[in-house]
């Protein structure tokens, strides 16, 4: 079964350890959505983002190895 993380869980568990604010993590999800592949539920202010564990680990690995393209 796939493990999904909400952005709040990512922030609280420091899974993206180089940024700790929710707003910054949200910007990362918007900018790197081709890597993170977020699952978005809801609309407007009620929207929630969920990230699969494998995509999150791949993103962290790419960041640590300077493989992210801006």
PyMOL Python script that loads the backbone (N, CA, C, O; Angstrom):
from pymol import cmd

cmd.read_pdbstr("""\
ATOM      1  N   UNK A   1       0.838  -1.181   0.000  1.00  0.00           N
ATOM      2  CA  UNK A   1       0.000   0.000   0.000  1.00  0.00           C
ATOM      3  C   UNK A   1       0.884   1.246   0.000  1.00  0.00           C
ATOM      4  O   UNK A   1       1.913   1.299   0.673  1.00  0.00           O
ATOM      5  N   UNK A   2       0.457   2.241  -0.769  1.00  0.00           N
ATOM      6  CA  UNK A   2       1.224   3.474  -0.863  1.00  0.00           C
ATOM      7  C   UNK A   2       1.060   4.305   0.401  1.00  0.00           C
ATOM      8  O   UNK A   2      -0.029   4.396   0.967  1.00  0.00           O
ATOM      9  N   UNK A   3       2.151   4.901   0.826  1.00  0.00           N
ATOM     10  CA  UNK A   3       2.094   5.810   1.977  1.00  0.00           C
ATOM     11  C   UNK A   3       2.005   7.228   1.432  1.00  0.00           C
ATOM     12  O   UNK A   3       2.823   7.638   0.609  1.00  0.00           O
ATOM     13  N   UNK A   4       1.014   7.969   1.893  1.00  0.00           N
ATOM     14  CA  UNK A   4       0.817   9.350   1.480  1.00  0.00           C
ATOM     15  C   UNK A   4       1.117  10.280   2.644  1.00  0.00           C
ATOM     16  O   UNK A   4       0.781   9.993   3.793  1.00  0.00           O
ATOM     17  N   UNK A   5       1.753  11.395   2.327  1.00  0.00           N
ATOM     18  CA  UNK A   5       2.041  12.422   3.325  1.00  0.00           C
ATOM     19  C   UNK A   5       1.318  13.700   2.931  1.00  0.00           C
ATOM     20  O   UNK A   5       1.347  14.103   1.768  1.00  0.00           O
ATOM     21  N   UNK A   6       0.675  14.333   3.894  1.00  0.00           N
ATOM     22  CA  UNK A   6       0.123  15.664   3.652  1.00  0.00           C
ATOM     23  C   UNK A   6       1.261  16.672   3.843  1.00  0.00           C
ATOM     24  O   UNK A   6       2.310  16.335   4.392  1.00  0.00           O
ATOM     25  N   UNK A   7       1.047  17.892   3.393  1.00  0.00           N
ATOM     26  CA  UNK A   7       2.101  18.905   3.553  1.00  0.00           C
ATOM     27  C   UNK A   7       2.362  19.202   5.021  1.00  0.00           C
ATOM     28  O   UNK A   7       3.497  19.480   5.407  1.00  0.00           O
ATOM     29  N   UNK A   8       1.325  19.145   5.839  1.00  0.00           N
ATOM     30  CA  UNK A   8       1.511  19.370   7.278  1.00  0.00           C
ATOM     31  C   UNK A   8       2.377  18.271   7.892  1.00  0.00           C
ATOM     32  O   UNK A   8       3.214  18.552   8.749  1.00  0.00           O
ATOM     33  N   UNK A   9       2.185  17.028   7.465  1.00  0.00           N
ATOM     34  CA  UNK A   9       3.015  15.930   7.963  1.00  0.00           C
ATOM     35  C   UNK A   9       4.460  16.093   7.513  1.00  0.00           C
ATOM     36  O   UNK A   9       5.386  15.831   8.281  1.00  0.00           O
ATOM     37  N   UNK A  10       4.653  16.523   6.278  1.00  0.00           N
ATOM     38  CA  UNK A  10       6.010  16.742   5.764  1.00  0.00           C
ATOM     39  C   UNK A  10       6.709  17.803   6.600  1.00  0.00           C
ATOM     40  O   UNK A  10       7.890  17.671   6.921  1.00  0.00           O
ATOM     41  N   UNK A  11       5.976  18.858   6.952  1.00  0.00           N
ATOM     42  CA  UNK A  11       6.553  19.927   7.769  1.00  0.00           C
ATOM     43  C   UNK A  11       6.867  19.438   9.177  1.00  0.00           C
ATOM     44  O   UNK A  11       7.969  19.673   9.672  1.00  0.00           O
ATOM     45  N   UNK A  12       5.936  18.770   9.826  1.00  0.00           N
ATOM     46  CA  UNK A  12       6.120  18.349  11.218  1.00  0.00           C
ATOM     47  C   UNK A  12       7.203  17.295  11.373  1.00  0.00           C
ATOM     48  O   UNK A  12       7.910  17.272  12.380  1.00  0.00           O
ATOM     49  N   UNK A  13       7.339  16.421  10.381  1.00  0.00           N
ATOM     50  CA  UNK A  13       8.325  15.348  10.463  1.00  0.00           C
ATOM     51  C   UNK A  13       9.661  15.731   9.827  1.00  0.00           C
ATOM     52  O   UNK A  13      10.581  14.914   9.777  1.00  0.00           O
ATOM     53  N   UNK A  14       9.772  16.971   9.342  1.00  0.00           N
ATOM     54  CA  UNK A  14      10.995  17.478   8.700  1.00  0.00           C
ATOM     55  C   UNK A  14      11.480  16.560   7.583  1.00  0.00           C
ATOM     56  O   UNK A  14      12.672  16.263   7.497  1.00  0.00           O
ATOM     57  N   UNK A  15      10.568  16.113   6.732  1.00  0.00           N
ATOM     58  CA  UNK A  15      10.942  15.240   5.628  1.00  0.00           C
ATOM     59  C   UNK A  15      11.670  16.013   4.533  1.00  0.00           C
ATOM     60  O   UNK A  15      12.544  15.465   3.861  1.00  0.00           O
ATOM     61  N   UNK A  16      11.315  17.273   4.352  1.00  0.00           N
ATOM     62  CA  UNK A  16      12.118  18.184   3.531  1.00  0.00           C
ATOM     63  C   UNK A  16      12.854  19.036   4.556  1.00  0.00           C
ATOM     64  O   UNK A  16      12.394  20.115   4.930  1.00  0.00           O
ATOM     65  N   UNK A  17      13.980  18.547   4.996  1.00  0.00           N
ATOM     66  CA  UNK A  17      14.644  19.060   6.202  1.00  0.00           C
ATOM     67  C   UNK A  17      15.268  20.436   6.036  1.00  0.00           C
ATOM     68  O   UNK A  17      15.520  21.102   7.040  1.00  0.00           O
ATOM     69  N   UNK A  18      15.525  20.886   4.832  1.00  0.00           N
ATOM     70  CA  UNK A  18      16.193  22.174   4.661  1.00  0.00           C
ATOM     71  C   UNK A  18      15.205  23.336   4.724  1.00  0.00           C
ATOM     72  O   UNK A  18      15.631  24.491   4.771  1.00  0.00           O
ATOM     73  N   UNK A  19      13.898  23.066   4.727  1.00  0.00           N
ATOM     74  CA  UNK A  19      12.882  24.107   4.918  1.00  0.00           C
ATOM     75  C   UNK A  19      11.864  23.618   5.929  1.00  0.00           C
ATOM     76  O   UNK A  19      11.437  22.464   5.886  1.00  0.00           O
ATOM     77  N   UNK A  20      11.483  24.490   6.827  1.00  0.00           N
ATOM     78  CA  UNK A  20      10.567  24.072   7.881  1.00  0.00           C
ATOM     79  C   UNK A  20       9.212  24.766   7.825  1.00  0.00           C
ATOM     80  O   UNK A  20       8.302  24.363   8.549  1.00  0.00           O
ATOM     81  N   UNK A  21       9.043  25.785   7.003  1.00  0.00           N
ATOM     82  CA  UNK A  21       7.755  26.481   6.980  1.00  0.00           C
ATOM     83  C   UNK A  21       6.808  25.823   5.974  1.00  0.00           C
ATOM     84  O   UNK A  21       7.230  25.336   4.925  1.00  0.00           O
ATOM     85  N   UNK A  22       5.536  25.822   6.315  1.00  0.00           N
ATOM     86  CA  UNK A  22       4.505  25.229   5.466  1.00  0.00           C
ATOM     87  C   UNK A  22       4.451  25.944   4.122  1.00  0.00           C
ATOM     88  O   UNK A  22       4.314  25.309   3.077  1.00  0.00           O
ATOM     89  N   UNK A  23       4.560  27.264   4.156  1.00  0.00           N
ATOM     90  CA  UNK A  23       4.463  28.067   2.937  1.00  0.00           C
ATOM     91  C   UNK A  23       5.582  27.724   1.949  1.00  0.00           C
ATOM     92  O   UNK A  23       5.333  27.630   0.747  1.00  0.00           O
ATOM     93  N   UNK A  24       6.786  27.539   2.434  1.00  0.00           N
ATOM     94  CA  UNK A  24       7.912  27.198   1.572  1.00  0.00           C
ATOM     95  C   UNK A  24       7.742  25.801   0.984  1.00  0.00           C
ATOM     96  O   UNK A  24       8.032  25.580  -0.191  1.00  0.00           O
ATOM     97  N   UNK A  25       7.278  24.868   1.794  1.00  0.00           N
ATOM     98  CA  UNK A  25       7.052  23.512   1.294  1.00  0.00           C
ATOM     99  C   UNK A  25       5.969  23.528   0.217  1.00  0.00           C
ATOM    100  O   UNK A  25       6.070  22.809  -0.777  1.00  0.00           O
ATOM    101  N   UNK A  26       4.947  24.336   0.409  1.00  0.00           N
ATOM    102  CA  UNK A  26       3.884  24.463  -0.597  1.00  0.00           C
ATOM    103  C   UNK A  26       4.438  25.013  -1.904  1.00  0.00           C
ATOM    104  O   UNK A  26       4.044  24.560  -2.979  1.00  0.00           O
ATOM    105  N   UNK A  27       5.353  25.990  -1.829  1.00  0.00           N
ATOM    106  CA  UNK A  27       5.973  26.537  -3.036  1.00  0.00           C
ATOM    107  C   UNK A  27       6.816  25.478  -3.747  1.00  0.00           C
ATOM    108  O   UNK A  27       6.819  25.411  -4.976  1.00  0.00           O
ATOM    109  N   UNK A  28       7.529  24.652  -2.979  1.00  0.00           N
ATOM    110  CA  UNK A  28       8.292  23.554  -3.571  1.00  0.00           C
ATOM    111  C   UNK A  28       7.369  22.595  -4.316  1.00  0.00           C
ATOM    112  O   UNK A  28       7.691  22.154  -5.419  1.00  0.00           O
ATOM    113  N   UNK A  29       6.229  22.272  -3.722  1.00  0.00           N
ATOM    114  CA  UNK A  29       5.279  21.351  -4.359  1.00  0.00           C
ATOM    115  C   UNK A  29       4.757  21.946  -5.660  1.00  0.00           C
ATOM    116  O   UNK A  29       4.642  21.234  -6.657  1.00  0.00           O
ATOM    117  N   UNK A  30       4.442  23.226  -5.669  1.00  0.00           N
ATOM    118  CA  UNK A  30       3.956  23.873  -6.884  1.00  0.00           C
ATOM    119  C   UNK A  30       5.030  23.919  -7.967  1.00  0.00           C
ATOM    120  O   UNK A  30       4.737  23.669  -9.136  1.00  0.00           O
ATOM    121  N   UNK A  31       6.262  24.232  -7.595  1.00  0.00           N
ATOM    122  CA  UNK A  31       7.340  24.386  -8.570  1.00  0.00           C
ATOM    123  C   UNK A  31       7.846  23.045  -9.091  1.00  0.00           C
ATOM    124  O   UNK A  31       8.138  22.917 -10.279  1.00  0.00           O
ATOM    125  N   UNK A  32       7.952  22.049  -8.219  1.00  0.00           N
ATOM    126  CA  UNK A  32       8.493  20.746  -8.602  1.00  0.00           C
ATOM    127  C   UNK A  32       7.401  19.686  -8.704  1.00  0.00           C
ATOM    128  O   UNK A  32       7.624  18.533  -8.337  1.00  0.00           O
ATOM    129  N   UNK A  33       6.232  20.062  -9.195  1.00  0.00           N
ATOM    130  CA  UNK A  33       5.145  19.099  -9.270  1.00  0.00           C
ATOM    131  C   UNK A  33       5.406  17.992 -10.276  1.00  0.00           C
ATOM    132  O   UNK A  33       4.781  16.934 -10.193  1.00  0.00           O
ATOM    133  N   UNK A  34       6.311  18.201 -11.224  1.00  0.00           N
ATOM    134  CA  UNK A  34       6.652  17.131 -12.165  1.00  0.00           C
ATOM    135  C   UNK A  34       7.446  16.016 -11.481  1.00  0.00           C
ATOM    136  O   UNK A  34       7.475  14.894 -11.985  1.00  0.00           O
ATOM    137  N   UNK A  35       8.084  16.298 -10.354  1.00  0.00           N
ATOM    138  CA  UNK A  35       8.824  15.280  -9.594  1.00  0.00           C
ATOM    139  C   UNK A  35       7.963  14.752  -8.447  1.00  0.00           C
ATOM    140  O   UNK A  35       7.852  13.541  -8.254  1.00  0.00           O
ATOM    141  N   UNK A  36       7.358  15.659  -7.692  1.00  0.00           N
ATOM    142  CA  UNK A  36       6.592  15.265  -6.507  1.00  0.00           C
ATOM    143  C   UNK A  36       5.231  14.658  -6.845  1.00  0.00           C
ATOM    144  O   UNK A  36       4.707  13.851  -6.076  1.00  0.00           O
ATOM    145  N   UNK A  37       4.658  15.037  -7.981  1.00  0.00           N
ATOM    146  CA  UNK A  37       3.367  14.515  -8.441  1.00  0.00           C
ATOM    147  C   UNK A  37       2.305  14.550  -7.338  1.00  0.00           C
ATOM    148  O   UNK A  37       1.824  13.501  -6.909  1.00  0.00           O
ATOM    149  N   UNK A  38       1.939  15.750  -6.879  1.00  0.00           N
ATOM    150  CA  UNK A  38       0.983  15.843  -5.771  1.00  0.00           C
ATOM    151  C   UNK A  38      -0.421  15.395  -6.166  1.00  0.00           C
ATOM    152  O   UNK A  38      -0.843  15.552  -7.312  1.00  0.00           O
ATOM    153  N   UNK A  39      -1.122  14.843  -5.205  1.00  0.00           N
ATOM    154  CA  UNK A  39      -2.531  14.510  -5.354  1.00  0.00           C
ATOM    155  C   UNK A  39      -3.286  15.629  -4.653  1.00  0.00           C
ATOM    156  O   UNK A  39      -3.164  15.804  -3.440  1.00  0.00           O
ATOM    157  N   UNK A  40      -4.070  16.390  -5.421  1.00  0.00           N
ATOM    158  CA  UNK A  40      -4.764  17.549  -4.858  1.00  0.00           C
ATOM    159  C   UNK A  40      -6.233  17.206  -4.660  1.00  0.00           C
ATOM    160  O   UNK A  40      -6.890  16.685  -5.561  1.00  0.00           O
ATOM    161  N   UNK A  41      -6.733  17.502  -3.479  1.00  0.00           N
ATOM    162  CA  UNK A  41      -8.148  17.309  -3.188  1.00  0.00           C
ATOM    163  C   UNK A  41      -8.747  18.641  -2.781  1.00  0.00           C
ATOM    164  O   UNK A  41      -8.066  19.469  -2.176  1.00  0.00           O
ATOM    165  N   UNK A  42     -10.001  18.855  -3.101  1.00  0.00           N
ATOM    166  CA  UNK A  42     -10.679  20.090  -2.735  1.00  0.00           C
ATOM    167  C   UNK A  42     -10.378  21.222  -3.695  1.00  0.00           C
ATOM    168  O   UNK A  42      -9.617  21.068  -4.650  1.00  0.00           O
ATOM    169  N   UNK A  43     -10.987  22.355  -3.422  1.00  0.00           N
ATOM    170  CA  UNK A  43     -10.819  23.536  -4.267  1.00  0.00           C
ATOM    171  C   UNK A  43     -10.577  24.766  -3.401  1.00  0.00           C
ATOM    172  O   UNK A  43     -10.999  24.826  -2.246  1.00  0.00           O
ATOM    173  N   UNK A  44      -9.911  25.710  -3.963  1.00  0.00           N
ATOM    174  CA  UNK A  44      -9.624  27.005  -3.335  1.00  0.00           C
ATOM    175  C   UNK A  44      -9.014  26.858  -1.954  1.00  0.00           C
ATOM    176  O   UNK A  44      -7.991  26.188  -1.809  1.00  0.00           O
ATOM    177  N   UNK A  45      -9.604  27.460  -0.943  1.00  0.00           N
ATOM    178  CA  UNK A  45      -8.995  27.442   0.391  1.00  0.00           C
ATOM    179  C   UNK A  45      -9.115  26.079   1.068  1.00  0.00           C
ATOM    180  O   UNK A  45      -8.434  25.822   2.061  1.00  0.00           O
ATOM    181  N   UNK A  46      -9.968  25.207   0.544  1.00  0.00           N
ATOM    182  CA  UNK A  46     -10.136  23.878   1.133  1.00  0.00           C
ATOM    183  C   UNK A  46      -9.270  22.819   0.483  1.00  0.00           C
ATOM    184  O   UNK A  46      -9.474  21.628   0.717  1.00  0.00           O
ATOM    185  N   UNK A  47      -8.305  23.231  -0.330  1.00  0.00           N
ATOM    186  CA  UNK A  47      -7.492  22.246  -1.045  1.00  0.00           C
ATOM    187  C   UNK A  47      -6.434  21.629  -0.134  1.00  0.00           C
ATOM    188  O   UNK A  47      -5.885  22.285   0.751  1.00  0.00           O
ATOM    189  N   UNK A  48      -6.171  20.368  -0.375  1.00  0.00           N
ATOM    190  CA  UNK A  48      -5.149  19.628   0.362  1.00  0.00           C
ATOM    191  C   UNK A  48      -4.239  18.942  -0.645  1.00  0.00           C
ATOM    192  O   UNK A  48      -4.689  18.501  -1.703  1.00  0.00           O
ATOM    193  N   UNK A  49      -2.975  18.857  -0.312  1.00  0.00           N
ATOM    194  CA  UNK A  49      -2.005  18.178  -1.158  1.00  0.00           C
ATOM    195  C   UNK A  49      -1.475  16.956  -0.432  1.00  0.00           C
ATOM    196  O   UNK A  49      -1.196  17.000   0.766  1.00  0.00           O
ATOM    197  N   UNK A  50      -1.340  15.873  -1.166  1.00  0.00           N
ATOM    198  CA  UNK A  50      -0.759  14.643  -0.630  1.00  0.00           C
ATOM    199  C   UNK A  50       0.349  14.194  -1.569  1.00  0.00           C
ATOM    200  O   UNK A  50       0.196  14.242  -2.790  1.00  0.00           O
ATOM    201  N   UNK A  51       1.464  13.759  -0.996  1.00  0.00           N
ATOM    202  CA  UNK A  51       2.634  13.331  -1.758  1.00  0.00           C
ATOM    203  C   UNK A  51       2.928  11.878  -1.406  1.00  0.00           C
ATOM    204  O   UNK A  51       2.923  11.503  -0.234  1.00  0.00           O
ATOM    205  N   UNK A  52       3.186  11.062  -2.429  1.00  0.00           N
ATOM    206  CA  UNK A  52       3.560   9.671  -2.178  1.00  0.00           C
ATOM    207  C   UNK A  52       4.980   9.611  -1.624  1.00  0.00           C
ATOM    208  O   UNK A  52       5.829  10.434  -1.967  1.00  0.00           O
ATOM    209  N   UNK A  53       5.221   8.637  -0.775  1.00  0.00           N
ATOM    210  CA  UNK A  53       6.521   8.487  -0.125  1.00  0.00           C
ATOM    211  C   UNK A  53       7.642   8.302  -1.141  1.00  0.00           C
ATOM    212  O   UNK A  53       8.712   8.891  -0.983  1.00  0.00           O
ATOM    213  N   UNK A  54       7.423   7.494  -2.186  1.00  0.00           N
ATOM    214  CA  UNK A  54       8.487   7.246  -3.167  1.00  0.00           C
ATOM    215  C   UNK A  54       8.855   8.521  -3.922  1.00  0.00           C
ATOM    216  O   UNK A  54      10.032   8.742  -4.208  1.00  0.00           O
ATOM    217  N   UNK A  55       7.872   9.366  -4.251  1.00  0.00           N
ATOM    218  CA  UNK A  55       8.157  10.625  -4.939  1.00  0.00           C
ATOM    219  C   UNK A  55       8.898  11.596  -4.027  1.00  0.00           C
ATOM    220  O   UNK A  55       9.779  12.328  -4.477  1.00  0.00           O
ATOM    221  N   UNK A  56       8.540  11.601  -2.757  1.00  0.00           N
ATOM    222  CA  UNK A  56       9.206  12.473  -1.790  1.00  0.00           C
ATOM    223  C   UNK A  56      10.663  12.058  -1.603  1.00  0.00           C
ATOM    224  O   UNK A  56      11.554  12.907  -1.565  1.00  0.00           O
ATOM    225  N   UNK A  57      10.902  10.760  -1.487  1.00  0.00           N
ATOM    226  CA  UNK A  57      12.278  10.271  -1.334  1.00  0.00           C
ATOM    227  C   UNK A  57      13.111  10.572  -2.570  1.00  0.00           C
ATOM    228  O   UNK A  57      14.286  10.923  -2.455  1.00  0.00           O
ATOM    229  N   UNK A  58      12.515  10.439  -3.752  1.00  0.00           N
ATOM    230  CA  UNK A  58      13.222  10.748  -4.995  1.00  0.00           C
ATOM    231  C   UNK A  58      13.574  12.233  -5.055  1.00  0.00           C
ATOM    232  O   UNK A  58      14.669  12.591  -5.488  1.00  0.00           O
ATOM    233  N   UNK A  59      12.659  13.098  -4.627  1.00  0.00           N
ATOM    234  CA  UNK A  59      12.910  14.531  -4.612  1.00  0.00           C
ATOM    235  C   UNK A  59      14.062  14.879  -3.677  1.00  0.00           C
ATOM    236  O   UNK A  59      14.941  15.660  -4.043  1.00  0.00           O
ATOM    237  N   UNK A  60      14.068  14.308  -2.476  1.00  0.00           N
ATOM    238  CA  UNK A  60      15.141  14.567  -1.508  1.00  0.00           C
ATOM    239  C   UNK A  60      16.471  14.058  -2.053  1.00  0.00           C
ATOM    240  O   UNK A  60      17.497  14.720  -1.899  1.00  0.00           O
ATOM    241  N   UNK A  61      16.463  12.887  -2.690  1.00  0.00           N
ATOM    242  CA  UNK A  61      17.688  12.336  -3.273  1.00  0.00           C
ATOM    243  C   UNK A  61      18.223  13.261  -4.368  1.00  0.00           C
ATOM    244  O   UNK A  61      19.423  13.531  -4.429  1.00  0.00           O
ATOM    245  N   UNK A  62      17.327  13.743  -5.228  1.00  0.00           N
ATOM    246  CA  UNK A  62      17.745  14.646  -6.301  1.00  0.00           C
ATOM    247  C   UNK A  62      18.290  15.955  -5.734  1.00  0.00           C
ATOM    248  O   UNK A  62      19.264  16.494  -6.258  1.00  0.00           O
ATOM    249  N   UNK A  63      17.677  16.469  -4.676  1.00  0.00           N
ATOM    250  CA  UNK A  63      18.163  17.697  -4.050  1.00  0.00           C
ATOM    251  C   UNK A  63      19.560  17.492  -3.486  1.00  0.00           C
ATOM    252  O   UNK A  63      20.445  18.323  -3.691  1.00  0.00           O
ATOM    253  N   UNK A  64      19.762  16.388  -2.778  1.00  0.00           N
ATOM    254  CA  UNK A  64      21.057  16.126  -2.147  1.00  0.00           C
ATOM    255  C   UNK A  64      22.169  15.922  -3.172  1.00  0.00           C
ATOM    256  O   UNK A  64      23.334  16.195  -2.882  1.00  0.00           O
ATOM    257  N   UNK A  65      21.820  15.448  -4.362  1.00  0.00           N
ATOM    258  CA  UNK A  65      22.817  15.211  -5.407  1.00  0.00           C
ATOM    259  C   UNK A  65      22.864  16.325  -6.450  1.00  0.00           C
ATOM    260  O   UNK A  65      23.490  16.168  -7.498  1.00  0.00           O
ATOM    261  N   UNK A  66      22.208  17.440  -6.169  1.00  0.00           N
ATOM    262  CA  UNK A  66      22.175  18.599  -7.075  1.00  0.00           C
ATOM    263  C   UNK A  66      21.687  18.231  -8.471  1.00  0.00           C
ATOM    264  O   UNK A  66      22.261  18.674  -9.466  1.00  0.00           O
ATOM    265  N   UNK A  67      20.644  17.432  -8.550  1.00  0.00           N
ATOM    266  CA  UNK A  67      20.091  17.013  -9.831  1.00  0.00           C
ATOM    267  C   UNK A  67      18.802  17.741 -10.190  1.00  0.00           C
ATOM    268  O   UNK A  67      18.199  17.444 -11.222  1.00  0.00           O
ATOM    269  N   UNK A  68      18.370  18.679  -9.371  1.00  0.00           N
ATOM    270  CA  UNK A  68      17.144  19.418  -9.663  1.00  0.00           C
ATOM    271  C   UNK A  68      17.433  20.499 -10.688  1.00  0.00           C
ATOM    272  O   UNK A  68      18.407  21.242 -10.571  1.00  0.00           O
ATOM    273  N   UNK A  69      16.569  20.575 -11.700  1.00  0.00           N
ATOM    274  CA  UNK A  69      16.699  21.618 -12.711  1.00  0.00           C
ATOM    275  C   UNK A  69      15.705  22.717 -12.402  1.00  0.00           C
ATOM    276  O   UNK A  69      14.533  22.447 -12.138  1.00  0.00           O
ATOM    277  N   UNK A  70      16.164  23.948 -12.434  1.00  0.00           N
ATOM    278  CA  UNK A  70      15.283  25.074 -12.113  1.00  0.00           C
ATOM    279  C   UNK A  70      14.601  25.586 -13.336  1.00  0.00           C
ATOM    280  O   UNK A  70      13.820  26.535 -13.255  1.00  0.00           O
TER     281      UNK A  70
END
""", "prot")
cmd.dss("prot")
cmd.show_as("cartoon", "prot")
cmd.util.cbc("prot")
cmd.orient("prot")
